[in-house]
Amino acid sequence: MERKNFLKSLMVGAVSSSVLVQACKKDADVTATSGTTTTNTGSTGTTTGTSGSCSVAPTETEGPYPTKSPASYVRSDITDGRSGYKMTVNIVITNANNSCNALANALVDIWHCDAEGNYSEYGGSGSQSTNYQSVHFLRGRQTTSSSGAVTFTTIFPGWYTGRATHIHVHVYNSSGTSLKVTQIAFPEGTGTALAIVNGYSKGMSGYTYNASDNVFSDGYTLEMATVSGSTTDGFNLNITLAVPA
């Protein structure tokens, strides 16, 4: 098991336009299994049948804006009235300790920023000047089906200084024990959904791409989703994440 620790911070002063970039940690595991396994192929976000080993989703930082009471937001539609292009997030959770078979009855929390790069439950100072402490948009929890699947209705995330577009994921077992904290990365480049959305109203000037992102810069193959769709019809995100359960 290889563990990489990164710490980057930019102090925000009263007259500074810098933002706080939180510490990040990645834990890339490869767990030996037997029989048929499911492995994420990275750039395509698809799954393939293999045998012998299963790559566990890397562990990433939960901060700087984790959901404060995730059990309070059991819901599939997490939009809460936020404007943006509709996106359906489809996540499949597999068990790396059981030949990467589907993990049923797992609790899956997701959260991400809005079109302008702001998070609910935080703000008013520091790295997010807009105060959204009293609202809870773009946060939710679902329980995986017998096929390990959860689905959320949300909007295409925006971005903020220092980070590529991403979604946070925290997976627990049915008893509430934490199994994995990770993040979902988005494909970049001409013709991708990110290029189509084009950073919403603020555009892509100053955008941090995956290769330079303080979380993804050491590798994001196992966190890369498939994203398809259009601004007219909405987008669909698909990813399979293996966790040790």
Helices and strands as residue ranges (DSSP letters): E 2-6, E 24-40, E 47-59, G 70-72, E 86-95, E 101-102, E 107-111, E 139-143, E 149-155, E 166-172, E 178-185, H 193-197, G 200-202, G 210-212, G 221-223, E 226-230, E 234-243
